[in-house]
Amino acid sequence: MINRSVHMNYHTNLLELEEHMYPLVDVETPNVFHNLFPYTEIPKIAFNDRIVPHHMPDDIWITDTTFRDGQQSRAPYSTEQIVTIYDYLHKLGGPAGKIRQSEFFLYSKKDRDAVYKCLERGYKFPEVTSWIRASKKDFELVKDIGLKETGILVSCSDYHIFYKMKMTRKQAMEHYLSVIRECLETGISPRCHLEDITRADIYGYVIPFCLELTKLMEEYSIPIKVRCCDTMGYGVNYPGAVIPRSIPGIIYGIMTHAGFPSELIEFHGHNDFYKAVSNSTTAWLYGASGINCSLFGIGERTGNTPLEAMVFEYAQLKGTLDGMDTTVITELADYYKKEIGYTVPSQTPFVGSAFNVTRAGIHADGLLKNEEIYNIFDTKKFLNKAPQVAVSNTSGLAGIAHWINNHYQLEGESAVDKNCELVKMVKAWVDKEYEDGRVTVLTDDELIAVIEESCQRLNIQLQDE
């Protein structure tokens, strides 16, 4: 009988008993968890109340997949657009490089040209990395360009291993390890993308595979990252939920039972069930240092974790932005609209045109008295977007007064209030518009016209913007 070793965990300051090892379970028929994922029913979230501890890493960061997963669901970016967005990401990440890496396809000449041009920028962050299939032919592309790290697709659910790859678990593992070993032979650091991990056999395949990766790391003295890919968005953040849907359980298993340190663990989420942001934050809380995102959440199907969301999640968790320049988020949204022709949906948090616009009259009244009442934070400071009021039949006098002050940049004694004659005249016109059957919000041009006409009638002048 072998006594398992007791060691000190200096993160928790507790003695821990080493867990037993987990060998590969090479099943003859695939385990696709139809008890949790019955295809003709809504997926089920089951609980066994096995709670794992928080394990927030000392250092956390964001990685970017705008040019990889983000390009799989839209028209490809031009080389110039990629380089410009890359420049924005560098500025957004700040001097501490909180946007640590950006990954690229290498298959087309356009993509390779963009990689070369981004490398010419000489930025330390975001580091330029690539993504390839577990193919030796694909690996040649990485070697030719001379990148230090590449992502490798290592699908880990039986859905992919049996149905797509037509292999057994043992065959898939051996295939993956051969490509990873070739990576290591040339000094390139592999990043293993554990595709569809939230439908995989965590302790029958994922942990045994990760244990093999730790052996390779020890043999070659080269770090290997694992990216936990919630490919279908099935992951949940609820304490006590069963694996493979439990994000806390997956991160805990890879860290504790496979021995991966936080800095080598990433999470990549999809938003099929509206959980990409909450799952990503949960991955941070339970031990992953890296969260993989795309700008505005653009990605396959419902999209990825929005990068801008995780910037503000970072600040909320850490109490600081650590030098990230959040005004760049608004610049990026403007660039996408003007130069790429992509408009972010208007009510998208932080970047939509209406994210801090109120239409309710009672809210506008509060906003006029003190913007802290109905604005999430100083959006003018952090996003260069002051809170606004859209004028409609529900805006009231306060909403119209706020709109005038905001549009004409009136402050202090120059500002109008809801009791002034100008505001009352505009309100009377607004009311008549809706009494006559209007159902849409008033446009800026319409409001400017009626305000200017009212000013002429009252013989007053406002300072235009």
C-alpha positions as CSV (number, residue, x, y, z in Angstrom):
1,M,0.0,0.0,0.0
2,I,1.4,3.4,-1.0
3,N,0.8,6.3,1.3
4,R,-0.4,9.4,-0.7
5,S,1.7,12.5,0.0
6,V,0.5,15.4,2.1
7,H,1.6,18.8,0.9
8,M,0.9,22.5,1.8
9,N,-1.2,24.6,-0.6
10,Y,0.3,28.0,-0.1
11,H,-2.7,29.7,-1.8
12,T,-5.1,28.4,0.9
13,N,-2.5,27.8,3.6
14,L,-4.0,24.3,4.2
15,L,-2.4,20.9,4.1
16,E,-3.8,18.8,1.4
17,L,-3.8,15.0,0.7
18,E,-2.8,14.2,-2.9
19,E,-5.6,12.8,-4.9
20,H,-5.4,9.5,-6.7
21,M,-4.5,9.5,-10.4
22,Y,-7.1,9.3,-13.2
23,P,-6.4,6.8,-16.1
24,L,-7.9,7.1,-19.5
25,V,-11.3,5.3,-19.7
26,D,-11.2,4.0,-23.3
27,V,-14.9,3.2,-23.8
28,E,-16.2,1.2,-26.7
29,T,-19.4,3.3,-27.2
30,P,-19.5,7.1,-26.7
31,N,-20.8,8.6,-23.6
32,V,-22.8,11.6,-24.8
33,F,-24.6,12.3,-21.5
34,H,-28.1,12.0,-23.0
35,N,-29.4,12.2,-19.5
36,L,-28.3,15.8,-19.4
37,F,-28.5,16.6,-23.1
38,P,-31.6,14.8,-24.5
39,Y,-31.6,16.2,-28.0
40,T,-35.4,16.3,-28.3
41,E,-35.8,18.1,-25.0
42,I,-34.2,21.2,-23.3
43,P,-30.9,20.4,-21.7
44,K,-31.0,19.6,-18.0
45,I,-29.1,21.3,-15.2
46,A,-28.6,18.6,-12.5
47,F,-27.1,19.0,-9.0
48,N,-25.1,16.8,-6.7
49,D,-24.1,19.6,-4.2
50,R,-20.4,18.9,-4.5
51,I,-19.0,22.3,-3.8
52,V,-15.5,23.3,-4.8
53,P,-13.6,26.3,-3.3
54,H,-13.0,29.6,-4.9
55,H,-9.4,29.9,-6.1
56,M,-9.0,33.4,-7.6
57,P,-5.5,33.6,-9.2
58,D,-3.1,36.4,-8.1
59,D,-3.0,37.6,-11.7
60,I,-5.9,37.4,-14.3
61,W,-6.1,38.7,-17.8
62,I,-8.0,38.7,-21.1
63,T,-7.1,37.1,-24.4
64,D,-8.7,37.9,-27.7
65,T,-10.2,35.8,-30.5
66,T,-11.7,38.6,-32.6
67,F,-9.6,37.5,-35.6
68,R,-10.2,33.8,-35.2
69,D,-13.6,32.8,-33.7
70,G,-14.8,36.3,-34.3
71,Q,-14.2,36.0,-38.0
72,Q,-16.0,32.7,-38.3
73,S,-19.4,34.4,-38.2
74,R,-19.0,37.4,-40.4
75,A,-17.4,38.7,-43.6
76,P,-13.6,38.5,-43.2
77,Y,-11.8,41.6,-42.1
78,S,-9.3,43.2,-44.5
79,T,-5.7,43.2,-43.5
80,E,-5.9,46.9,-42.8
81,Q,-8.9,46.5,-40.6
82,I,-7.2,43.7,-38.6
83,V,-4.1,45.8,-38.0
84,T,-6.2,48.8,-36.9
85,I,-8.2,46.7,-34.5
86,Y,-5.0,45.2,-33.2
87,D,-3.7,48.7,-32.5
88,Y,-6.9,49.5,-30.6
89,L,-6.6,46.3,-28.5
90,H,-3.0,47.3,-27.6
91,K,-4.2,50.7,-26.4
92,L,-7.2,49.2,-24.6
93,G,-5.0,46.7,-22.7
94,G,-2.9,49.5,-21.3
95,P,0.8,49.4,-20.2
96,A,0.3,46.3,-18.0
97,G,-1.0,44.3,-21.1
98,K,-4.2,43.1,-19.5
99,I,-5.2,42.0,-23.0
100,R,-2.5,39.4,-23.1
101,Q,-2.8,37.7,-26.5
102,S,-4.7,37.8,-29.8
103,E,-5.0,34.7,-31.9
104,F,-5.1,34.6,-35.7
105,F,-6.0,32.2,-38.5
106,L,-3.1,31.4,-40.8
107,Y,-4.9,29.7,-43.7
108,S,-5.2,32.6,-46.2
109,K,-2.6,35.0,-47.5
110,K,-4.7,37.9,-46.2
111,D,-4.5,36.4,-42.7
112,R,-0.8,35.7,-42.9
113,D,-0.2,39.3,-44.2
114,A,-2.1,40.6,-41.2
115,V,0.0,38.5,-38.8
116,Y,3.2,39.9,-40.3
117,K,2.0,43.5,-40.1
118,C,0.9,43.0,-36.5
119,L,4.2,41.5,-35.6
120,E,5.9,44.5,-37.2
121,R,4.2,46.7,-34.6
122,G,6.6,45.3,-32.0
123,Y,4.0,45.3,-29.2
124,K,4.7,43.0,-26.2
125,F,0.9,42.8,-25.7
126,P,-1.3,41.5,-27.2
127,E,1.1,38.7,-28.2
128,V,0.3,37.4,-31.6
129,T,-0.6,33.7,-31.5
130,S,-2.2,31.3,-34.0
131,W,-4.9,28.6,-34.1
132,I,-4.5,25.3,-36.0
133,R,-6.1,22.0,-36.3
134,A,-4.3,19.0,-34.8
135,S,-2.6,18.5,-38.1
136,K,1.1,18.3,-39.0
137,K,0.4,20.2,-42.2
138,D,-1.2,23.0,-40.3
139,F,1.8,23.1,-37.9
140,E,4.1,23.9,-40.8
141,L,2.3,27.2,-41.1
142,V,3.2,28.1,-37.6
143,K,6.8,27.1,-38.0
144,D,7.1,29.2,-41.3
145,I,5.9,32.4,-39.6
146,G,8.0,31.8,-36.4
147,L,5.3,32.3,-33.7
148,K,6.2,31.3,-30.1
149,E,2.8,29.8,-29.3
150,T,-0.1,28.3,-31.2
151,G,-3.5,27.0,-30.3
152,I,-4.3,23.4,-31.3
153,L,-7.8,22.0,-31.7
154,V,-8.1,19.0,-29.4
155,S,-11.8,18.2,-29.3
156,C,-12.5,16.3,-26.1
157,S,-16.2,15.2,-26.0
158,D,-17.3,11.8,-27.4
159,Y,-19.6,13.7,-29.7
160,H,-16.5,14.9,-31.5
161,I,-14.1,12.0,-30.9
162,F,-16.6,9.3,-32.0
163,Y,-18.9,11.0,-34.4
164,K,-16.7,13.6,-36.1
165,M,-13.3,12.2,-35.9
166,K,-14.4,8.5,-36.1
167,M,-11.8,7.5,-33.5
168,T,-11.7,6.0,-30.0
169,R,-10.6,8.1,-27.0
170,K,-7.2,6.4,-27.0
171,Q,-6.7,7.0,-30.7
172,A,-7.7,10.7,-30.4
173,M,-5.4,11.2,-27.4
174,E,-2.4,9.5,-29.2
175,H,-3.1,11.7,-32.3
176,Y,-3.2,14.9,-30.3
177,L,-0.1,14.1,-28.3
178,S,1.9,13.4,-31.5
179,V,1.1,16.8,-32.9
180,I,1.8,18.5,-29.5
181,R,5.1,16.7,-29.2
182,E,6.1,17.9,-32.6
183,C,5.2,21.4,-31.5
184,L,7.5,21.0,-28.5
185,E,10.3,19.5,-30.5
186,T,10.7,22.9,-32.3
187,G,10.4,24.9,-29.1
188,I,6.8,26.2,-29.8
189,S,4.5,26.4,-26.9
190,P,1.1,24.6,-27.5
191,R,-2.2,25.9,-26.3
192,C,-4.6,23.0,-26.3
193,H,-8.2,23.9,-27.1
194,L,-10.4,21.4,-25.3
195,E,-13.3,21.8,-27.6
196,D,-16.8,20.9,-26.3
197,I,-15.5,20.4,-22.7
198,T,-19.0,20.9,-21.2
199,R,-20.2,17.6,-22.9
200,A,-17.0,15.7,-22.2
201,D,-16.2,12.9,-19.8
202,I,-14.1,15.1,-17.4
203,Y,-12.5,12.3,-15.3
204,G,-12.6,9.6,-17.9
205,Y,-10.9,11.6,-20.7
206,V,-10.1,15.3,-20.0
207,I,-8.2,14.9,-16.8
208,P,-6.2,11.8,-18.1
209,F,-5.3,13.8,-21.2
210,C,-4.2,16.8,-19.2
211,L,-2.1,14.5,-17.0
212,E,-0.3,13.4,-20.2
213,L,0.3,17.1,-21.0
214,T,1.9,17.7,-17.6
215,K,4.3,14.8,-18.4
216,L,5.3,16.5,-21.7
217,M,5.8,19.8,-20.0
218,E,8.2,18.2,-17.5
219,E,10.0,16.4,-20.4
220,Y,10.4,19.5,-22.6
221,S,10.4,22.2,-20.0
222,I,8.0,24.2,-22.2
223,P,4.7,25.4,-20.9
224,I,1.5,24.0,-22.3
225,K,-1.8,25.8,-21.8
226,V,-5.2,24.3,-21.8
227,R,-8.2,26.3,-23.0
228,C,-11.6,25.1,-21.6
229,C,-13.9,25.6,-24.5
230,D,-17.6,25.8,-23.7
231,T,-18.3,25.4,-27.4
232,M,-22.1,25.0,-27.2
233,G,-22.6,27.3,-24.2
234,Y,-23.8,24.5,-21.9
235,G,-21.7,25.6,-19.0
236,V,-23.3,26.8,-15.8
237,N,-21.8,28.7,-12.9
238,Y,-24.2,27.4,-10.2
239,P,-22.4,25.9,-7.1
240,G,-23.2,22.2,-6.8
241,A,-24.1,21.6,-10.4
242,V,-22.8,18.3,-11.9
243,I,-20.0,18.1,-14.3
244,P,-19.5,18.3,-17.3
245,R,-21.8,21.4,-17.1
246,S,-20.2,22.8,-14.0
247,I,-17.6,25.5,-14.8
248,P,-16.3,25.5,-11.2
249,G,-16.0,21.7,-11.3
250,I,-14.1,21.7,-14.6
251,I,-11.6,24.4,-13.6
252,Y,-11.1,22.7,-10.2
253,G,-10.5,19.3,-11.7
254,I,-7.9,20.6,-14.2
255,M,-6.1,22.6,-11.5
256,T,-6.3,20.2,-8.6
257,H,-6.3,16.7,-10.2
258,A,-4.3,17.4,-13.4
259,G,-1.9,19.8,-11.7
260,F,-2.2,22.7,-14.0
261,P,-1.4,26.1,-12.5
262,S,-3.8,29.0,-13.0
263,E,-1.6,30.8,-15.5
264,L,-1.8,27.9,-17.9
265,I,-5.7,27.6,-17.7
266,E,-8.0,29.6,-20.0
267,F,-11.7,29.7,-20.5
268,H,-13.5,30.2,-23.8
269,G,-17.3,30.7,-23.6
270,H,-20.2,30.9,-26.0
271,N,-23.5,32.6,-25.3
272,D,-26.1,30.1,-26.5
273,F,-27.8,30.2,-23.1
274,Y,-26.9,33.8,-22.2
275,K,-24.2,32.6,-19.8
276,A,-20.9,33.6,-21.5
277,V,-20.1,36.5,-19.2
278,S,-21.2,34.8,-16.0
279,N,-19.3,31.6,-16.9
280,S,-16.2,33.6,-17.8
281,T,-16.2,35.5,-14.5
282,T,-16.8,32.2,-12.7
283,A,-13.7,30.7,-14.4
284,W,-11.6,33.5,-13.0
285,L,-13.1,33.0,-9.6
286,Y,-12.3,29.3,-9.5
287,G,-8.8,29.4,-10.8
288,A,-8.4,30.3,-14.5
289,S,-6.1,33.2,-15.2
290,G,-7.1,33.7,-18.8
291,I,-10.5,34.5,-20.3
292,N,-10.8,34.3,-24.1
293,C,-13.1,36.9,-25.6
294,S,-14.0,38.6,-28.9
295,L,-14.9,42.3,-29.5
296,F,-18.7,42.9,-29.0
297,G,-19.2,39.1,-28.5
298,I,-19.0,38.6,-32.3
299,G,-18.5,34.9,-32.9
300,E,-20.0,31.5,-33.9
301,R,-23.8,31.3,-33.5
302,T,-24.8,33.5,-30.5
303,G,-21.2,34.7,-30.2
304,N,-18.4,34.6,-27.6
305,T,-17.8,36.3,-24.4
306,P,-17.7,40.1,-25.2
307,L,-14.3,41.4,-24.5
308,E,-15.6,44.8,-23.3
309,A,-17.7,43.0,-20.8
310,M,-14.7,41.3,-19.2
311,V,-12.8,44.6,-19.0
312,F,-15.5,45.9,-16.6
313,E,-15.8,42.5,-14.9
314,Y,-12.0,42.7,-14.2
315,A,-12.4,46.2,-12.7
316,Q,-15.3,45.1,-10.5
317,L,-13.3,42.1,-9.2
318,K,-10.0,43.8,-8.8
319,G,-11.2,47.3,-7.8
320,T,-9.0,48.8,-10.5
321,L,-8.6,48.8,-14.3
322,D,-4.9,48.4,-13.9
323,G,-4.2,50.9,-16.7
324,M,-6.8,49.7,-19.2
325,D,-8.1,52.6,-21.3
326,T,-11.8,52.0,-21.5
327,T,-12.5,55.0,-23.8
328,V,-11.0,52.8,-26.5
329,I,-14.1,50.7,-26.3
330,T,-16.2,53.5,-27.7
331,E,-13.6,54.3,-30.3
332,L,-13.8,50.6,-31.4
333,A,-17.6,50.7,-31.6
334,D,-17.4,53.9,-33.8
335,Y,-14.7,52.3,-36.0
336,Y,-16.9,49.2,-36.5
337,K,-19.8,51.4,-37.5
338,K,-18.0,53.9,-39.8
339,E,-15.2,51.7,-41.3
340,I,-16.5,48.1,-41.2
341,G,-20.2,48.8,-41.5
342,Y,-21.1,46.8,-38.4
343,T,-23.5,48.5,-36.0
344,V,-23.7,47.0,-32.5
345,P,-27.3,46.5,-31.4
346,S,-28.4,49.7,-29.7
347,Q,-29.1,48.3,-26.2
348,T,-25.8,46.3,-25.9
349,P,-24.2,47.2,-22.6
350,F,-21.3,49.7,-22.8
351,V,-21.3,50.0,-26.6
352,G,-24.8,50.2,-27.9
353,S,-26.1,53.7,-28.9
354,A,-28.8,53.5,-26.3
355,F,-27.0,51.7,-23.4
356,N,-27.2,54.8,-21.2
357,V,-30.3,56.4,-22.8
358,T,-33.5,56.6,-20.7
359,R,-36.9,56.9,-22.2
360,A,-39.0,56.9,-19.0
361,G,-40.1,60.3,-17.8
362,I,-39.7,59.5,-14.1
363,H,-36.2,58.3,-14.7
364,A,-35.3,61.4,-16.7
365,D,-36.5,63.5,-13.8
366,G,-34.1,61.7,-11.5
367,L,-31.3,61.9,-14.1
368,L,-31.8,65.6,-14.4
369,K,-31.5,66.1,-10.6
370,N,-28.5,63.8,-10.2
371,E,-27.2,61.5,-12.9
372,E,-25.9,59.0,-10.4
373,I,-29.5,58.0,-9.7
374,Y,-30.0,56.4,-13.1
375,N,-26.5,56.0,-14.6
376,I,-24.4,52.9,-13.9
377,F,-21.1,54.9,-13.4
378,D,-19.5,58.0,-14.9
379,T,-20.0,56.9,-18.5
380,K,-18.6,60.2,-19.7
381,K,-15.3,59.5,-17.9
382,F,-14.9,55.8,-18.8
383,L,-16.6,55.6,-22.2
384,N,-16.8,59.2,-23.5
385,K,-20.6,58.8,-23.5
386,A,-22.7,61.0,-21.2
387,P,-26.1,59.7,-20.1
388,Q,-28.9,60.7,-22.5
389,V,-32.6,60.9,-22.5
390,A,-34.6,60.0,-25.6
391,V,-37.7,62.1,-26.1
392,S,-41.0,60.4,-26.5
393,N,-44.5,60.5,-25.1
394,T,-43.2,59.2,-21.7
395,S,-40.2,61.6,-21.3
396,G,-42.0,64.4,-19.6
397,L,-40.7,67.9,-18.9
398,A,-37.6,66.6,-17.1
399,G,-36.6,64.4,-20.1
400,I,-36.9,67.2,-22.5
401,A,-34.9,69.5,-20.2
402,H,-32.2,66.9,-19.9
403,W,-32.1,66.4,-23.7
404,I,-31.7,70.1,-24.3
405,N,-28.9,70.4,-21.7
406,N,-27.1,67.4,-23.0
407,H,-27.3,68.3,-26.7
408,Y,-26.4,72.0,-26.3
409,Q,-23.9,71.3,-23.5
410,L,-25.6,73.7,-21.1
411,E,-24.3,73.6,-17.5
412,G,-24.7,75.5,-14.3
413,E,-26.7,78.7,-14.7
414,S,-27.0,78.2,-18.5
415,A,-28.8,74.9,-18.0
416,V,-32.6,74.8,-18.5
417,D,-34.9,73.2,-16.0
418,K,-38.3,71.5,-16.4
419,N,-40.2,74.6,-15.4
420,C,-38.8,77.0,-18.0
421,E,-41.0,78.3,-20.8
422,L,-38.8,76.7,-23.6
423,V,-39.2,73.2,-22.2
424,K,-43.0,73.7,-21.8
425,M,-43.3,74.8,-25.4
426,V,-41.3,71.8,-26.7
427,K,-43.4,69.5,-24.4
428,A,-46.6,70.8,-25.9
429,W,-45.4,70.1,-29.4
430,V,-44.2,66.6,-28.3
431,D,-47.6,65.8,-26.7
432,K,-49.5,66.9,-29.9
433,E,-47.2,64.6,-32.0
434,Y,-48.3,61.6,-30.0
435,E,-51.9,62.7,-29.7
436,D,-52.0,62.7,-33.6
437,G,-51.0,59.0,-33.6
438,R,-47.2,59.0,-33.6
439,V,-45.6,55.8,-32.1
440,T,-41.9,56.3,-32.6
441,V,-39.2,58.1,-30.6
442,L,-38.5,61.7,-31.9
443,T,-35.3,62.2,-33.9
444,D,-32.5,64.6,-33.0
445,D,-33.2,66.7,-36.2
446,E,-36.9,67.0,-35.3
447,L,-36.1,68.2,-31.8
448,I,-33.5,70.6,-33.0
449,A,-36.0,72.2,-35.4
450,V,-38.7,72.7,-32.8
451,I,-36.3,74.0,-30.2
452,E,-34.9,76.5,-32.7
453,E,-38.4,77.6,-33.6
454,S,-39.4,77.9,-30.0
455,C,-36.2,79.9,-29.2
456,Q,-37.1,82.4,-32.0
457,R,-40.6,82.8,-30.6
458,L,-39.2,83.4,-27.1
459,N,-36.4,85.6,-28.4
460,I,-33.7,83.5,-26.6
461,Q,-30.6,81.8,-27.8
462,L,-28.9,78.5,-26.7
463,Q,-25.2,77.8,-27.1
464,D,-25.0,75.1,-29.8
465,E,-22.7,72.1,-29.5
